[in-house]
Amino acid sequence: MPRGEPSLDRKRLWQVLLPLFLGSVIAYLDRVNLAYAALNMNQDLGFSASVFGLGAGIFFAGYVIFEILGALIAERWSARIWLARIMVSWGLASCLMAWVKSEWQFYGLRFLLGIAEASFYPVAYASVIPRWFTPAERPRAIAIMLTSLPVSAIIGSPLAGWILTWQSGGFKGWQLLFILESIPALVFGILLWFWLKDWPRDAPWLSPREKQELQDAYEKERAAKVARRPYTVWQAFSDREVLKLCLIYFLWITGFWGYNYWMPTVLQEASGWSSIRIGWMIVIPMSLALVGMLWVGHSSARSGEKRWHGAIPMFLAAVGMGIGPFCSSALASFACVCLAGIGVYSAFGVWWSYPTTFLSGAAAAGAIGLINSCGNIGGFLGPYVTGLFKDLTGTVQSAYGLLALSLFVAGLLMLKLSSTPPGSGSER
């Protein structure tokens, strides 16, 4: 390598993981700004807890419908162009949320946002990262990309709390929140078209030797999987291990989105803190979640172990969710928010490296789309059931108990995953 030339790891960090990281930051920002807008929006529009919960959850109905199709289109066509299209369309849908006046407009735009964003993550996991990183490197690579989730909350929580205090041009703070946070998606979608490359052979920033090494590694891995067990898309859909992953992710994401969409409201009710203070306080659990994600991804990549690295965070999240609503002290409730945050986020890097240990190409794209779709059904149920129980009982205690149980069972099922997925060689 010529003196001063960046290493391959550094090149991939800046040219592959960074654009995926930034796209994910913006995706998560536009997906969960609703949780902060609700602090004022629900009262302004007269939305009950169940109306808000249904609107928060219906995003995932649109997401599920187009998830698998989008992942297959990107795998067969161009991941780069498909990701750029996704970002521009969800930016437009998110912006329109500022003009919501009725329940049905709220439901319709949330559904449209789900359609627009569908397949962003499966495309990243199945069509981008496997082309640039070996199986051993993927837990760490995906964990780095998905630190975008807590980073987005660290940036977005205080920003949202601040914007909610604004009024300008006849718009209230929650309306400005939707408008201002849609702009990065529109701009970055165009930038992503030029920045990200579909294959190592297309990258001008790689040397000919590096291009060949990455291409050879990908083709060798793919050939080895086909030799052990060739999967079609339909065979992947019916594979027992894939179906177990679907069930686990459904249970996990039921708790994950129940936590994320209701956490600001629940914390405000328990503490009486202002919107601005809530925004700043949420930086703490999200920072801890960020550390947890990096540590779990690094530990799994170093040891090769995946099941306990996924299960233990689920158990921590279950404890935090199960105990939190019953705490009489604001600080004790906040401690449970922190514990649950560490738990629901920390396993993502390990989790999304698992399907690609035995699937590749269209089979991996379709299976990951299916797994993510099942998770997003949970993403619909978690927020909706929480809002419904809150309207019926006046508290979230029973709903959070169900969410905690869902996370606990997800952890138990992670321990039942095969220690050696079919076609994965020595993966543990």
C-alpha positions in Angstrom: 0.0 0.0 0.0 1.5 3.4 -0.9 2.5 5.6 2.0 -0.3 7.7 3.3 -3.1 5.7 1.6 -6.0 5.0 3.9 -6.5 1.4 5.0 -9.4 -0.7 3.6 -11.2 -0.6 6.9 -11.0 3.2 7.0 -12.2 3.4 3.4 -15.2 1.2 4.1 -16.0 3.1 7.2 -16.2 6.5 5.4 -17.6 5.3 2.1 -20.1 2.5 3.1 -20.9 2.6 6.8 -21.0 6.4 7.1 -23.7 7.0 4.4 -25.7 4.1 5.9 -25.3 5.5 9.4 -26.4 9.0 8.3 -29.4 7.6 6.4 -30.4 5.6 9.4 -30.1 8.6 11.8 -32.5 10.5 9.5 -34.9 7.5 9.2 -35.1 7.1 12.9 -35.5 10.8 13.5 -38.4 11.0 11.1 -39.9 7.8 12.5 -39.9 8.7 16.2 -40.4 12.5 16.1 -44.1 11.7 16.5 -43.3 10.6 20.1 -42.2 14.1 20.9 -44.8 15.9 18.8 -47.4 14.0 20.8 -46.5 16.0 23.9 -48.4 18.9 22.4 -50.1 17.6 19.2 -52.5 15.2 20.9 -54.0 18.0 23.0 -54.2 20.4 20.0 -55.9 17.9 17.8 -58.0 16.2 20.5 -56.4 12.8 19.9 -57.0 10.1 22.6 -54.3 7.7 23.7 -55.7 5.0 21.5 -55.9 7.3 18.4 -52.3 8.2 18.9 -51.3 4.6 19.5 -53.1 3.4 16.3 -51.5 6.2 14.3 -48.0 5.4 15.6 -48.5 1.7 14.9 -50.2 2.0 11.4 -46.8 3.2 10.1 -45.8 -0.4 10.3 -48.8 -1.7 8.3 -47.5 0.3 5.2 -44.0 -0.8 6.0 -44.9 -4.5 6.0 -46.8 -4.4 2.8 -43.8 -3.1 0.7 -40.9 -4.5 2.8 -40.2 -7.8 1.0 -40.9 -6.4 -2.5 -38.6 -3.4 -1.9 -35.8 -5.6 -0.7 -36.0 -7.9 -3.7 -36.2 -4.9 -6.1 -33.0 -3.4 -4.6 -31.2 -6.8 -4.7 -32.0 -7.3 -8.4 -31.7 -3.7 -9.5 -29.7 -1.2 -7.5 -29.5 -0.8 -3.7 -28.0 2.6 -4.0 -30.8 4.0 -6.2 -33.5 2.3 -4.2 -32.2 3.8 -0.9 -32.1 7.2 -2.5 -35.7 6.9 -3.6 -36.8 5.7 -0.2 -35.3 8.7 1.5 -36.8 11.4 -0.8 -40.2 9.8 -0.6 -40.3 9.5 3.2 -39.0 13.1 3.5 -42.1 14.3 1.6 -44.5 12.1 3.6 -43.0 13.3 6.9 -43.3 16.9 5.9 -47.0 16.6 5.2 -47.6 15.5 8.8 -47.5 19.2 9.7 -50.8 19.7 8.0 -52.7 16.9 9.8 -56.1 18.1 11.1 -58.1 14.9 11.6 -57.7 11.3 12.8 -58.0 9.9 9.3 -55.5 12.3 7.9 -53.2 11.2 10.7 -53.7 7.5 9.9 -53.3 8.0 6.2 -50.0 9.9 6.4 -48.5 7.5 8.9 -49.4 4.6 6.6 -47.9 6.5 3.6 -44.7 7.2 5.6 -44.4 3.4 6.3 -44.8 2.7 2.5 -42.2 5.3 1.7 -39.6 4.0 4.2 -40.2 0.2 3.6 -37.1 -1.9 3.0 -34.5 0.7 4.0 -33.0 -1.6 6.6 -33.3 -4.9 4.8 -31.5 -3.4 1.8 -28.7 -2.2 4.0 -28.4 -5.5 5.9 -28.8 -7.9 2.9 -27.7 -6.0 -0.2 -25.1 -3.5 0.9 -23.1 -4.7 3.9 -22.6 -8.4 2.8 -20.9 -7.1 -0.4 -18.4 -5.1 1.6 -17.8 -7.0 4.8 -17.0 -10.7 5.5 -19.3 -12.7 7.9 -16.8 -12.2 10.8 -16.8 -8.5 10.2 -20.6 -8.0 10.0 -21.7 -8.0 13.6 -19.3 -5.1 14.2 -20.2 -3.3 10.9 -23.9 -3.6 11.6 -23.5 -2.5 15.2 -21.6 0.6 14.0 -24.3 1.4 11.5 -27.1 0.9 14.0 -25.5 3.1 16.7 -27.4 5.6 14.5 -30.6 4.7 16.5 -29.4 5.9 19.9 -27.3 8.7 18.2 -30.5 9.9 16.5 -32.3 10.0 19.8 -29.4 11.7 21.5 -29.5 14.4 18.8 -33.2 14.4 18.2 -34.6 14.4 21.8 -33.3 17.7 23.0 -33.8 19.2 19.5 -37.4 18.1 19.5 -37.9 19.4 23.0 -36.5 22.8 21.8 -38.5 23.0 18.6 -41.7 22.2 20.4 -41.4 25.6 22.2 -41.3 27.5 18.8 -44.1 29.2 16.9 -43.6 30.7 13.5 -45.6 31.6 10.4 -48.8 30.3 12.0 -47.2 26.9 12.7 -47.0 25.5 16.2 -43.9 23.7 17.5 -45.1 20.2 16.7 -45.8 21.2 13.1 -42.4 22.9 12.7 -40.9 19.7 14.1 -42.3 17.6 11.2 -41.3 20.2 8.6 -37.7 20.9 9.7 -36.9 17.2 10.3 -38.1 16.2 6.9 -35.5 18.4 5.1 -32.4 16.2 5.8 -34.1 13.2 4.2 -34.8 15.1 1.0 -31.3 16.5 0.8 -29.5 13.3 1.8 -31.5 11.1 -0.5 -30.0 13.0 -3.4 -26.5 13.0 -1.9 -26.7 9.2 -1.3 -27.3 8.6 -5.0 -23.8 9.8 -5.7 -22.0 8.8 -2.5 -22.8 5.1 -2.1 -21.7 2.4 -4.6 -23.5 -0.8 -5.3 -20.4 -3.0 -5.6 -16.7 -2.8 -4.8 -15.9 -2.9 -8.5 -17.8 0.4 -8.9 -15.8 2.2 -6.2 -13.1 4.6 -7.5 -11.7 5.0 -4.0 -10.6 1.3 -3.9 -7.4 0.0 -5.5 -7.7 -2.7 -8.1 -6.3 -5.2 -5.6 -8.9 -4.2 -2.9 -11.7 -4.5 -5.4 -10.6 -7.9 -6.4 -10.2 -9.1 -2.8 -13.6 -7.9 -1.7 -15.3 -9.4 -4.8 -13.5 -12.7 -4.4 -14.4 -12.9 -0.7 -18.1 -12.3 -1.5 -18.2 -14.8 -4.4 -16.4 -17.4 -2.3 -18.8 -17.0 0.6 -21.8 -17.2 -1.7 -20.5 -20.3 -3.5 -19.9 -22.0 -0.2 -23.4 -21.4 1.0 -24.9 -22.6 -2.3 -22.7 -25.8 -2.1 -23.9 -26.6 1.4 -27.6 -25.8 0.8 -28.8 -23.6 -2.1 -31.8 -21.5 -1.1 -34.4 -19.9 -3.3 -36.4 -17.0 -2.0 -39.4 -19.3 -1.3 -37.2 -21.9 0.4 -35.8 -19.2 2.7 -39.3 -18.1 3.6 -40.2 -21.6 4.8 -36.9 -22.4 6.5 -37.4 -23.3 10.2 -34.5 -21.0 11.3 -35.9 -18.1 9.4 -39.4 -18.6 10.9 -37.9 -18.7 14.4 -36.2 -15.4 13.6 -39.5 -14.0 12.5 -41.2 -14.9 15.8 -38.4 -13.6 17.9 -38.2 -10.3 16.1 -42.0 -9.9 16.3 -41.8 -10.2 20.1 -38.7 -8.0 20.4 -40.1 -5.1 18.2 -43.4 -5.2 20.0 -41.6 -4.2 23.1 -39.1 -1.9 21.3 -41.7 0.4 19.7 -44.0 0.2 22.7 -41.0 1.6 24.6 -39.9 4.2 22.1 -43.3 5.8 21.1 -44.6 6.0 24.7 -41.5 6.6 26.7 -41.5 10.4 26.5 -45.2 10.6 27.5 -44.9 8.0 30.3 -41.8 9.7 31.7 -43.4 13.1 31.6 -46.5 11.8 33.5 -44.3 10.1 36.1 -42.0 13.1 36.6 -44.0 16.2 35.6 -40.9 17.4 33.7 -41.2 19.9 30.9 -40.9 18.9 27.2 -37.4 20.5 27.1 -36.2 18.7 30.2 -37.7 15.4 28.9 -35.7 15.9 25.7 -32.4 16.4 27.5 -33.0 13.6 30.0 -33.6 11.0 27.2 -30.0 11.7 26.1 -28.8 9.6 29.1 -30.6 6.3 28.3 -29.8 6.7 24.6 -26.1 7.3 25.4 -26.0 4.1 27.5 -27.8 2.2 24.7 -25.1 3.4 22.3 -22.3 2.1 24.6 -24.3 -1.2 24.9 -24.6 -1.6 21.1 -20.9 -1.1 20.5 -19.8 -3.4 23.3 -22.2 -6.2 22.4 -21.3 -6.0 18.7 -17.6 -6.0 19.4 -17.8 -8.8 21.9 -19.8 -11.0 19.5 -17.5 -10.3 16.6 -14.5 -11.2 18.8 -16.0 -14.4 20.3 -18.3 -15.6 17.5 -21.1 -16.2 20.0 -24.5 -14.8 19.1 -27.3 -16.3 21.1 -26.4 -15.0 24.6 -25.3 -11.7 23.2 -28.9 -11.4 21.9 -30.7 -12.9 24.9 -29.2 -11.0 27.8 -30.2 -7.5 26.5 -33.8 -8.8 26.1 -33.9 -9.9 29.7 -32.5 -6.5 30.8 -35.2 -4.7 28.8 -37.9 -6.9 30.3 -36.8 -6.0 33.8 -36.8 -2.3 33.0 -40.2 -2.3 31.2 -41.8 -4.5 33.8 -40.7 -2.6 36.9 -40.7 1.0 35.6 -44.5 1.9 35.6 -44.8 0.7 39.2 -42.1 3.0 40.5 -43.4 5.9 42.7 -40.1 7.9 42.4 -39.3 9.8 39.2 -35.7 8.9 39.5 -36.4 5.2 40.0 -38.7 5.3 36.9 -36.0 7.0 35.0 -33.5 4.3 36.0 -35.8 1.7 34.6 -36.1 3.8 31.4 -32.3 3.6 31.1 -32.2 -0.2 31.8 -34.9 -0.8 29.2 -33.2 1.4 26.7 -29.9 -0.5 27.0 -31.8 -3.8 26.6 -34.0 -3.0 23.6 -31.1 -1.5 21.5 -28.0 -3.5 22.4 -28.5 -6.7 20.4 -29.2 -5.2 16.9 -25.7 -5.7 15.5 -25.6 -9.3 16.5 -29.1 -9.9 15.3 -28.8 -8.7 11.8 -25.6 -10.5 11.2 -27.3 -13.9 11.9 -29.4 -14.4 8.7 -26.4 -13.7 6.4 -24.5 -16.5 8.1 -26.5 -19.0 6.0 -28.3 -16.9 3.4 -27.1 -14.7 0.5 -28.4 -12.8 -2.5 -32.1 -12.6 -3.2 -32.8 -15.3 -0.5 -31.1 -13.2 2.1 -32.9 -10.0 0.9 -36.3 -11.7 0.9 -35.8 -13.4 4.3 -34.5 -10.3 6.0 -37.5 -8.4 4.5 -39.8 -11.1 5.9 -38.1 -11.0 9.4 -38.3 -7.2 9.4 -42.0 -7.3 8.3 -42.9 -9.6 11.2 -41.0 -7.3 13.5 -43.0 -4.4 12.1 -46.3 -6.1 12.8 -45.1 -6.0 16.4 -44.2 -2.4 15.8 -47.9 -1.8 15.1 -49.2 -3.8 18.1 -46.8 -2.4 20.7 -47.8 1.3 20.5 -51.5 0.6 19.7 -52.0 -1.9 22.6 -50.2 0.5 25.0 -52.5 3.4 24.0 -55.6 1.2 24.1 -54.8 -0.1 27.6 -54.0 3.4 28.8 -57.5 4.6 27.7 -59.2 1.6 29.3 -57.3 1.6 32.6 -55.8 5.1 32.9 -52.3 3.8 33.3 -49.7 1.9 31.2 -48.9 -0.6 33.9 -50.7 -3.6 32.4 -49.5 -2.7 28.8 -45.9 -2.4 29.9 -46.3 -5.7 31.7 -47.3 -7.4 28.4 -44.4 -5.6 26.6 -42.0 -6.9 29.3 -43.3 -10.4 28.8 -42.9 -10.1 25.1 -39.2 -9.1 25.5 -38.5 -11.9 28.0 -39.9 -14.6 25.7 -37.9 -13.1 22.8 -34.8 -13.6 25.0 -35.7 -17.2 25.8 -36.3 -18.0 22.1 -32.9 -16.4 21.1 -31.3 -19.1 23.2 -33.1 -21.7 21.1 -31.6 -20.6 17.9 -29.3 -23.0 16.2 -25.7 -22.6 17.4 -24.6 -23.5 13.9 -27.1 -22.1 11.3 -27.4 -24.2 8.2 -24.5 -23.5 5.8 -22.7 -21.2 8.2 -19.7 -23.3 8.8 -18.1 -22.5 12.2 -20.5 -19.8 13.3 -21.5 -20.2 16.9 
